[in-house]
Amino acid sequence: MAQKTEVAVIPASVGNTVEKTTATKKTENKMSEHKIGIIMNGVTGRMGTNQHLLRSIAEIIKQGGVKISSGETIMPDPILIGRDEQKLRKLCLLSGVKRMGTDLDKALADPHNIIYFDSQTTTRRADGIKKAVKAGKHIYCEKPIAASTKEAMELYQLCKNAGVKNGVVQDKLWLPGIMKIKRLIEQGFFGKILSVRGEFGYWVFEGDSIPAQRPSWNYRKEDDGGIIVDMLCHWRYVLDSVFGKVKAVSCLGATHIPERIDENGKPYRCTADDAAYATFELEGDIIAQFNSSWTVRVRRDDLLTLQVDGTKGSAVAGLRECYIQHYGNTPKPVWNPDIAQPINFFDGWSKIPEQEQYDNAFKVQWELFLKHVVTGEAFPWDLREGVKGIQLAEKGLESWEKRCWVNIPEI
């Protein structure tokens, strides 16, 4: 019989600032440990379970915490919060986490818990964050951070006025493929960057003969679903952080599959977009094009690929690998459809060797946020950056509706 996991609240006298009192203990080798209570709300979902709990927080605990100096570490002490107690108990057994509960208010009232993390569905996120800010907790959350730019900005202002530290998940910045592209930019490999082409997506099964691999709410506009809202939030921080600020967008959305089968085997009408075809104008006269689709079959290197073309060279990156072609290795094709293509275009590309080790992207950002809370180390990915993601998604929807280019105002 599986051991029953009890709902446990660890008493602590530490408040919402990290102090070396009862929240810090001395180990045998004189290492001081900051034990940080983290409320993890909504981790029963796929992303929350896999990326945030199992591959981030549980792994940080296994490795002995986050080292901040030769004598100090940060040790997460999560409490899993959700609506389904059975799911929570299974997650506790799977992850080794000891604390769980279905009462968010009780977790917020415990002064040991100083961070609130939210990976619920978008419609529930704002209420959870507002409660947590009122309780004086530091905020870390998934994106989109809210259902609208206005609501997202209100959350940012709430955090700012309350003086709590805050951050939004922007995981793709730590993907090995994108980090390799950033290194190439820093080294001047591309010369002047001309364009960026992104291809993202895969075939999501409709749910009739083969079960769907994404939840049904993704395809219902009334539940804040849609690939524009989902993916343009990602493309905003990738473009802004790696290539240049987004100045304008032209976006066409589509609902290619009109009906799907939900988790209970019942058909439902798809009211949200399942594909988006967007062009972005960036500062520096860079043009970026991104196709995002849940109705595409993959014949490329990875589920996400980026091609960057510059005057001196080009690169194509997937989630992990990156291939480059320098100006000197660029072939000179001549259009002639009457003969077999004499050039194997793949031969002119070289794979970038592994020059450093890469950890899980979500885990890397978690460690940075924990350092931010404990030491005050800089963390530029605050909720204001999350507001920018929602803004671009809304402008993309506006562009689709008006069938025109839409400028992106400063936030």
KAQUIQUI-V119057 format. One record per pair of residues at least 4 apart in sequence whose ideal C-beta (glycine too) atoms are under 7 Angstrom apart, sorted by sequence separation. I is the first residue (numbers start at 0). J is the second residue. D is the distance in whole Angstrom. If there is no record, write none. Layout:
I J D
I J D
This chain:
18 22 6
19 23 4
25 29 6
26 30 4
43 47 7
44 48 7
45 49 6
46 50 5
47 51 5
48 52 5
49 53 6
50 54 5
51 55 5
52 56 6
53 57 5
54 58 6
55 59 6
56 60 7
57 61 6
58 62 6
67 71 5
83 87 7
84 88 6
85 89 7
86 90 6
87 91 6
88 92 7
89 93 6
90 94 6
102 106 7
103 107 6
104 108 6
119 123 4
123 127 6
124 128 6
125 129 6
126 130 7
127 131 6
128 132 6
129 133 6
130 134 6
132 136 7
140 144 6
146 150 6
147 151 7
148 152 6
149 153 7
150 154 7
151 155 7
152 156 6
153 157 6
154 158 7
155 159 6
156 160 6
157 161 6
174 178 7
175 179 6
176 180 7
177 181 7
178 182 7
179 183 7
180 184 7
181 185 6
182 186 6
206 210 6
213 217 5
215 219 7
220 224 6
225 229 7
226 230 5
227 231 5
230 234 6
231 235 6
233 237 6
234 238 6
235 239 6
236 240 6
237 241 6
238 242 5
260 264 6
261 265 5
269 273 7
281 285 4
300 304 5
309 313 7
316 320 7
324 328 5
358 362 5
359 363 7
360 364 7
361 365 6
362 366 6
363 367 7
364 368 6
365 369 6
366 370 6
367 371 6
368 372 7
369 373 6
370 374 5
371 375 7
380 384 5
382 386 7
385 389 7
386 390 6
387 391 7
388 392 7
389 393 6
390 394 6
391 395 6
392 396 7
393 397 6
394 398 6
395 399 7
396 400 6
397 401 6
13 18 6
17 22 7
42 47 4
43 48 6
46 51 7
47 52 6
48 53 6
49 54 6
50 55 6
51 56 7
52 57 6
59 64 6
67 72 7
81 86 6
91 96 5
100 105 6
119 124 5
131 136 4
145 150 4
158 163 5
172 177 6
173 178 7
183 188 4
184 189 6
204 209 4
206 211 4
219 224 5
220 225 6
223 228 6
238 243 7
239 244 5
260 265 7
297 302 6
299 304 5
308 313 5
316 321 4
324 329 6
358 363 5
371 376 5
398 403 6
25 31 6
26 32 6
41 47 5
42 48 6
59 65 6
66 72 5
67 73 6
81 87 5
91 97 7
100 106 6
106 112 6
132 138 6
145 151 4
171 177 6
183 189 6
204 210 7
205 211 7
216 222 4
218 224 5
239 245 6
260 266 6
261 267 5
280 286 7
281 287 6
307 313 6
370 376 4
398 404 7
13 20 6
65 72 6
117 124 5
131 138 6
144 151 5
158 165 4
204 211 5
217 224 4
238 245 5
306 313 7
307 314 5
314 321 6
315 322 5
371 378 4
398 405 4
12 20 6
13 21 6
23 31 5
24 32 5
64 72 4
65 73 4
79 87 5
91 99 5
119 127 6
203 211 6
204 212 7
216 224 5
258 266 6
259 267 6
278 286 7
279 287 4
314 322 7
397 405 5
12 21 5
13 22 4
23 32 6
42 51 6
63 72 6
64 73 5
145 154 6
203 212 6
258 267 7
306 315 5
314 323 5
11 21 5
23 33 6
42 52 5
64 74 4
117 127 5
128 138 6
144 154 6
203 213 5
235 245 6
258 268 6
259 269 6
278 288 5
332 342 6
368 378 6
11 22 6
22 33 6
79 90 6
88 99 7
117 128 6
257 268 7
258 269 6
304 315 6
305 316 5
312 323 6
313 324 5
367 378 6
394 405 5
19 31 6
22 34 5
39 51 7
79 91 6
87 99 4
128 140 6
257 269 6
277 289 5
304 316 7
312 324 6
330 342 5
39 52 7
256 269 6
304 317 5
312 325 5
394 407 6
60 74 7
276 290 6
303 317 7
312 326 6
330 344 7
60 75 6
254 269 5
303 318 6
311 326 5
17 33 5
59 75 6
115 131 3
124 140 6
275 291 5
301 317 3
302 318 7
391 407 6
79 96 6
84 101 6
254 271 7
256 273 6
274 291 7
300 317 4
301 318 5
330 347 5
390 407 7
17 35 7
254 272 6
255 273 6
274 292 4
329 347 7
37 56 7
56 75 5
77 96 5
82 101 6
253 272 6
254 273 6
255 274 6
274 293 7
328 347 5
78 98 4
79 99 4
80 100 6
81 101 7
124 144 6
125 145 5
138 158 6
252 272 4
273 293 5
274 294 6
300 320 7
390 410 6
56 77 5
77 98 7
78 99 6
115 136 4
124 145 6
253 274 5
273 294 5
78 100 6
114 136 6
121 143 5
252 274 7
80 103 5
107 130 6
113 136 6
114 137 5
115 138 6
116 139 5
117 140 4
118 141 4
144 167 6
227 250 7
252 275 5
324 347 5
387 410 6
103 127 7
107 131 6
112 136 7
113 137 6
116 140 7
117 141 7
122 146 6
324 348 5
386 410 6
114 139 6
121 146 6
125 150 6
132 157 5
138 163 6
142 167 5
227 252 5
250 275 6
251 276 5
323 348 7
80 106 6
128 154 5
132 158 6
137 163 5
142 168 6
322 348 4
323 349 6
103 130 7
107 134 4
136 163 7
137 164 4
138 165 4
139 166 5
140 167 6
141 168 5
250 277 4
322 349 7
383 410 7
78 106 5
129 157 7
135 163 7
137 165 7
249 277 7
322 350 5
323 351 6
107 136 7
125 154 6
132 161 5
248 277 6
249 278 5
320 350 6
321 351 5
132 163 6
199 230 6
248 279 5
32 64 7
247 280 4
78 112 6
245 279 5
246 280 5
246 281 6
245 281 6
246 282 6
42 79 6
57 94 5
197 234 7
244 281 7
35 73 6
37 75 5
39 77 5
43 81 5
52 90 7
57 95 6
243 281 4
244 282 5
256 294 6
31 70 6
35 74 7
37 76 7
39 78 7
42 81 7
242 281 6
243 282 4
255 294 4
30 70 6
31 71 5
32 72 5
33 73 5
34 74 5
35 75 6
36 76 5
37 77 5
38 78 6
39 79 5
40 80 4
41 81 7
43 83 6
243 283 5
29 70 7
33 74 7
35 76 6
39 80 7
53 94 6
218 259 6
238 279 6
30 72 6
32 74 5
34 76 5
36 78 7
38 80 6
48 90 6
52 94 5
243 285 5
43 86 4
238 281 6
242 285 6
43 87 7
215 259 7
227 272 5
230 275 7
242 287 7
215 261 4
225 271 4
226 272 5
231 277 7
43 90 7
195 242 6
215 262 6
224 271 4
225 272 5
226 273 6
42 90 7
211 259 7
226 274 6
227 275 5
211 260 7
221 270 6
226 275 5
238 287 6
192 242 6
220 270 4
205 256 6
218 269 4
219 270 5
220 271 4
215 267 6
219 271 6
206 259 5
207 260 5
218 271 5
205 259 5
206 260 3
205 260 6
206 261 7
218 273 6
234 289 5
177 237 7
181 241 6
180 241 7
230 291 4
171 233 6
40 103 6
172 236 7
177 241 7
226 291 5
171 237 6
9 76 7
51 118 6
169 236 5
226 293 6
38 106 5
172 240 6
38 107 7
47 118 4
46 118 6
36 109 7
38 112 5
44 118 6
36 111 4
37 112 7
40 115 7
36 112 4
38 114 7
40 116 7
41 117 6
42 118 6
36 113 6
37 114 5
38 115 5
39 116 5
40 117 5
41 118 4
146 223 5
35 113 6
38 116 7
41 119 3
35 114 6
37 116 6
40 119 6
213 293 7
4 88 5
143 228 6
4 91 4
40 127 6
4 92 6
9 98 7
143 232 5
7 97 6
142 232 5
195 285 7
199 289 7
203 293 4
1 92 6
7 98 5
194 285 7
197 288 7
199 290 7
200 291 6
193 285 7
194 286 5
195 287 4
196 288 5
197 289 4
198 290 5
199 291 5
200 292 4
202 294 7
6 99 6
192 285 5
194 287 7
200 293 6
202 295 7
6 100 5
201 295 7
202 296 5
4 99 6
15 110 7
46 141 7
200 295 5
14 110 5
17 113 7
120 216 6
201 297 5
13 110 6
13 111 7
15 113 5
11 110 6
11 111 4
122 222 7
8 109 5
122 223 5
198 299 6
201 302 6
9 111 5
121 223 4
199 302 7
199 303 5
198 304 5
197 305 5
195 305 6
196 306 4
195 307 5
194 308 5
192 307 6
193 308 5
193 309 6
192 309 5
193 310 7
189 307 6
191 309 6
277 395 6
190 309 5
191 310 5
15 135 4
189 309 3
190 310 4
275 395 7
15 136 7
190 311 3
189 311 6
190 312 7
188 311 7
189 312 6
188 312 5
180 305 7
180 307 6
183 314 6
180 314 6
188 323 7
180 316 5
179 316 6
177 316 6
176 316 4
183 323 7
176 317 5
180 321 6
176 318 5
179 321 4
176 319 5
248 391 6
174 318 5
175 319 4
176 320 6
176 321 5
250 395 4
245 391 6
248 394 5
248 395 5
252 399 5
236 384 6
239 387 7
250 398 4
251 399 6
249 398 5
250 399 5
248 398 6
235 387 5
236 388 6
235 388 5
249 404 5
232 388 3
235 391 4
232 389 7
247 404 5
248 405 6
247 405 6
247 406 5
248 407 6
231 391 5
232 392 6
246 406 7
247 407 6
231 392 4
246 407 6
245 407 5
228 392 5
231 395 5
227 392 6
227 395 5
227 396 6
179 351 5
178 357 7
175 357 4
174 360 5
173 360 4
171 360 7
170 360 4
173 363 4
170 361 5
173 364 6
168 361 7
170 364 6
169 364 7
168 364 6
166 368 5
164 371 6
164 372 5
169 380 5
166 378 6
167 380 6
166 380 5
166 381 6
167 382 6
169 384 7
165 381 5
165 382 5
167 384 6
167 385 4
158 382 6
155 382 4
154 382 6
155 383 5
139 368 5
155 386 6
151 385 6
152 386 5
137 372 5
151 386 4
144 382 6
148 386 6
151 389 5
144 385 4
148 389 5
147 389 7
148 390 5
142 385 5
138 382 7
145 389 6
143 388 6
144 389 7
148 393 5
142 388 6
143 389 5
143 392 7
114 372 6
75 369 7
73 369 5
73 370 7
73 373 5
65 366 5
59 362 7
67 370 6
55 359 7
58 362 6
65 369 5
54 359 5
65 370 6
55 361 5
59 365 7
67 373 7
54 361 6
55 362 4
59 366 7
67 374 6
54 362 6
56 365 7
51 361 6
55 365 5
50 361 4
35 369 7
33 373 5
17 372 7
17 373 5
